[in-house]
Amino acid sequence: MKFSKVFLPDSLATAACLVMGEGNECQPLAIISQLDFISLIDQDPSVEELESVKIDLEDDLYAPLLTSVKWLPGKKNTHKLQKNESNLH
């Protein structure tokens, strides 16, 4: 299997979770610092930047899982929810 793209934010989040730990050793916060190769910008991504992160379905690692399921549209029951909430008061 060949990978050509790394989603850096996902990798950093994974590293932070590893450092924070789970269970008794869990720390509530991890600070990631000294990443000179990352520059943050305060603007929306361009069309070219968005296109550069798209993965074709044939190249997607999760495509077999996601395409093998018969997906059903979700149902919105906001009217019933509001009606039930009014009965609680």
ZIDARA-V614094 format. One record per backbone hydrogen bond with DSSP energy under -1.0 kcal/mol. CO is the residue of the C=O (numbers start at 1). NH is the residue of the N-H. E is the energy in kcal/mol with one decimal. If there is no record, write none. Layout:
# ZIDARA-V614094
co & nh & e
CO & NH & E
CO & NH & E
This chain:
# ZIDARA-V614094
co & nh & e
6 & 8 & -1.2
7 & 11 & -1.9
8 & 12 & -2.6
9 & 13 & -2.3
10 & 14 & -2.2
11 & 15 & -2.2
12 & 16 & -2.4
13 & 17 & -2.3
14 & 18 & -2.0
15 & 19 & -2.1
16 & 20 & -2.6
17 & 21 & -1.9
20 & 27 & -1.8
22 & 25 & -1.1
23 & 26 & -1.4
35 & 38 & -1.9
46 & 50 & -2.4
47 & 51 & -2.5
48 & 52 & -1.8
51 & 54 & -1.0
56 & 59 & -1.3
62 & 66 & -2.5
63 & 67 & -2.7
69 & 71 & -1.1
77 & 81 & -2.4
78 & 82 & -2.5
79 & 83 & -2.1
80 & 84 & -2.6
81 & 85 & -2.4
82 & 86 & -1.7
